[in-house]
């Protein structure tokens, strides 16, 4: 069954639909919540005609489903999957691992383990969940296929690299017509949004069972393109637009979305202590309030000891108790 459009609404023809679209109203749901006086002034029509359009839009707009807390609990228990980090302590911190259906954010200074955790959960998603993975690379060659094979071999797991789709690696290859095409870099918010739309098409129209999407790093395209103070409103709007798409995609297809996010220092007096209280690390998450509020589970990562290969992870700003655990990273990947 096709989705209802503006032309499905009683009293809306091509000319009226164009006027509505030019005003930012693109589907029946948006029109259904308008007031008759508001629509009347927009279309320069009678209040009666505006009311007819709004009532028609309400009738065909997707209904709002009401669920009890018990139903939600049962649905989550039946559907949510957890991708292990290979550290029992880290998994316990997240109540089982990286969960599907929501967004998990990893933040920390460089060399704090963000990308390493990303590679680890890719291996476990492939081997344990038997689902495909999409890796969006926004920084130069942070994705390492060799690392996946190294981790899988050390853990005694078999993985298929053909089940990992990579976006953002510059590569030339032939298309179905024999033409040489190039894969562009993901270095701007616009390029990132295009990549996200391509992932959505890959899942919804090419019938791929993707269990995990890793974006490493989410901050980089914004930091290089929308970094000035005068660009903060633009950054917030684009972040909000992307997370609106994220939330629908991961919920609809039960996907785990893992973002790595960069940090910045706080030059004010006692700035490091303030950041540690807020983010569990002596740095501020780069990206602003829109980013920090949009992620469901946040982990602040910190390298405790380079000689002992020891790292720490702390939950913050998420529906879990604030807690810190230590884990190790070595040639075999993540471990206790």
N, C-alpha and C positions, 0 to 999 in steps of 0.2 A: 504494500500500500504506500503510495507516494505521500510525501510530506505536504500539508496544506500550504498554499502561498497566498500572497495578497489578492491574487486574482480569484481565489476560492471564496473570498468574502462577498456577501451579497451587497450589490451596489458599487463594487470596485471594478472598474474597467482599466484598460491599459494606461489611459491618461491619468486617472486618479492614482493608480499604482506608482506611476513615475513620479508624481508629485509627493507621494508618501515617502518613496525611497530617497528622493532628494532632500527630504527632511530628516532622514535617518531612521525611518520606520520601514523595516525590511521583512517582517513576518507578522502573522496574525497575533502572536503572543504580545508583541509590543503594542499593537493597536487595541487589544482587548482591555488594557489597563488605562486607556485614555479616558478623560472626561468628555461628555458630549460637547460642552462649550469649547473645549480645547480643540477638538477635531473640527468643529464647525468653523472656528476662526482660521484654522490651518487650510481647510479646503474651500472656504468661502461658500459653504452650503447651508441648508437649513439644519436646525437642531434635530429635527425628526429624522432626517436622512443620516445625520451623524450617529444618532442613537441606534438606528437599524444596523449600520456598519459595525458598531462596537458590539452589539448583541450577537451578530453573526460571527464576529471574530472570537468572542467568548465561547461560542458553540463548537468551533472547529479547532481552537487552540488546544495543545496537549493539556490534559487534566493534571492537577496537582494530586499526587498520591499521598494519602495519609497512612502512616505506619505506627504501630506501637513500639515501645522500647524493646519488648520481648521479640517482636518480629525482626527488628534490626539486629539484635543479638544473634538470633538463630540464623539469619541470612549471612552475617559476617562469619560465624563459625563454620558454615557450609561452604563459603566461597573464598574468603581471604586466604591467600597463601603467604608463606614466609620464606624468603631466600636467606639461607644461612651465610654469615660472614666468616665462618670457619673458626670463630672464637666463641666458646660457650659463654664466656663472660659478656662479650659484646652482644651476642644473641639474646641473652637474658635481659640485658639493658633495654632491648627493643621488644621484649615480650615474645621472642621467637625468631627474630631476624628482620630483614628489610621487608615490610609488608606490601602486598599488592593493594591497589585501589586508592592509594594516597601518595603524597609527595614526601620524600625524605631528603633532607639537606645535610651535607657535610661541609663544615667550614673550618678553616685553620690556616696558619701561615704556610708558606711553601715547605715542602718536605714534611708535612704533618700526616701523611698517609691517605689523603683523599682519593687519589687516583689508584693507589694500591688496593683500597677497599673496593673501588669500582671494578677492577680486574677480577678480584676474588669473587664477587657476587655474580659476575658474568659467567664464570666457570660453574658456579653452583646452580645458577638458573638453567644453564644448558644441561648439566649432568643430572640434577635432582628433579627439577620441575619439567624437564624435556620440552621447554618452550624457547622460542627464538628471542634474540636480543638485538636492540638497536643502540649503537654508540654514536653520539653526536660529539665530534671533536672540534673545539673552537680554538685550541692552542696547538702549536706546531708539534705534531707527532707524539702526543701524550698517550695515544692508544698503541699498545704493543701486542700484536698477535703472538709473538714469541713468549711473552710473559704469560699469556693464557695457557699455552702448551706447557710451560715450565711448572705453573701452579697445578694444572691437571695431572701431570706426571707425578709430582710430589705427593698429591693426594690420592693417587690411584684411580683417577676418574677419566672417562673417555668423553671427548667433546668433538663437535663438528664445527669447524671454523666457517663453513658455509651457512651456518645458522646465526652468524653474527653479521649484521648489516652495519656498515660504517658510513657515516656522512661527515664530510669536512676534510677528508684526506684528498690532497690534489693528486689526481690520477687521470690518465688518458686511456680510453678504450673505445671499441667500436660498438655502435648501437645496432638495432635489428636491421637497419638499412645499409650497414657497412660504413657509415660515416664515423669519423673520429670525433669524439666528444670529450670534454673535460669536466671533471667534477670540481665545482667551485669551493673555495674556502668559506667557512662560516665565521665571518669576521665583523658582521654588523647585526643589529637587532632585526633588520629586515630579512637578511639571509637566514637568521635563526628561525624566524617565523615561517619562511618558505620551507625550511627543513622540517618543521613541525607539521605543516600541512601535508608534506610529502609522506611523512610517517603515517599520518592519519589515513591517507589514501592507500598506502601499502597495507595497512591493517584491515581497513573496511572494504576495500574493493579488490584487493589481490589475495584475500583470504589467508593471511599469515597470523599465526598464534604467537604474538609477541608477549612475553611475560615481564620484560625489563627494558626500560629505556634509561640510558646513562647520558647525561649532558656534562661534559668535562671541558671547560668550566662554564657555568651559566653566566658568570660575571663578565668574562673576557670581552664578548662583543659589545656589551653596554659600556664597559670601562674605557674602551678605545674610541667609541663613537658618541656616547652621551655622557661625557665626564664633567663638563662645566656646570657650575651652580645654576646658570641660567637655563640649563637643559633638564633640571630636575623634574619639572612638570611633564615634559615629554617622556622622560625615563619612567616615571610612575604610570603614565597612561599605557605605554607599550608593555611594561611589566604586567599591569593588570589585564591587558588584552591577552597576553600569552598564558597567564595562569588561568584565565577563564577557559581557554582551550585545553590546557593541561588537565584541569579538574574533570572536564567532561570526558576526555579521552581515557584517562586512567580508571575512572569509575565505570564507564560503559564497557570497557574491555578487560577489567580486572588486571591492570598493569602496575608494576612497581616502577615509579619514576624516582631516579636518584640523581640529585644535582650536587655538583661540587661548586662551592662558592668561595671567592677570594675574600681577603680581609684588608683592613687598613689600620694604621696606628691612630691613636688619639693623643694629640700634642698637648692637651690641657693638663694642668697640675693633677696628679693622681689619676690620669686618664687610663693607665693600664689596670689599676685596681678597679675602677668603675666598669671597664669593659669585662674584666674577669667576673665580676658580680652578675653582669647581665648575660654574657655569652660564654662563660666558663673558660675563656682564654683571654690573654691580655691584648686582644685586638677586637676591632669592631667588624661585624659582617658588612661587606661592601654591597650596596644595592638598595638601601633605604627601607622604610617601613613597609612598603608594598611587598617587597620580597620577603622580609622576615615574617610578616603576618600570613603570607600565602603558603608557607611550607608547614606541613603537619608535624613532622618529627625532625627536630634539629639535633645534630651532634657536633659539639665543639671538640676538635682534635688538636693534640699537642704532643710534640716529641719530648719524652721525659729524659731518655738517655740514648745517645747514638751508639755508645760502646756496647750496651746491653740490648740494642734493638727494641727498646721499650717505648710504647706510646700510650697515651691516655685518651679516653673518650668520655664526654659528659653530656647528658641530655639537658636541654634547656628549651624553654618556650614551646612545650609540647604537652599532650595529655598524659604524661608519665611523670613519676617522681624524679626530681633532680638527683642524679647519681653519677658517680665516676667509677670507671673500671680501667684497668691496664691490660694491654695486649701487646703481642710482638709481631714484627714484620721481618721476614728473612727470605731466603731463596725459595722456600716452600710456600710463601704467601703469608696470609694472616693466621695466627695461632695464639693460644693462651700463653 
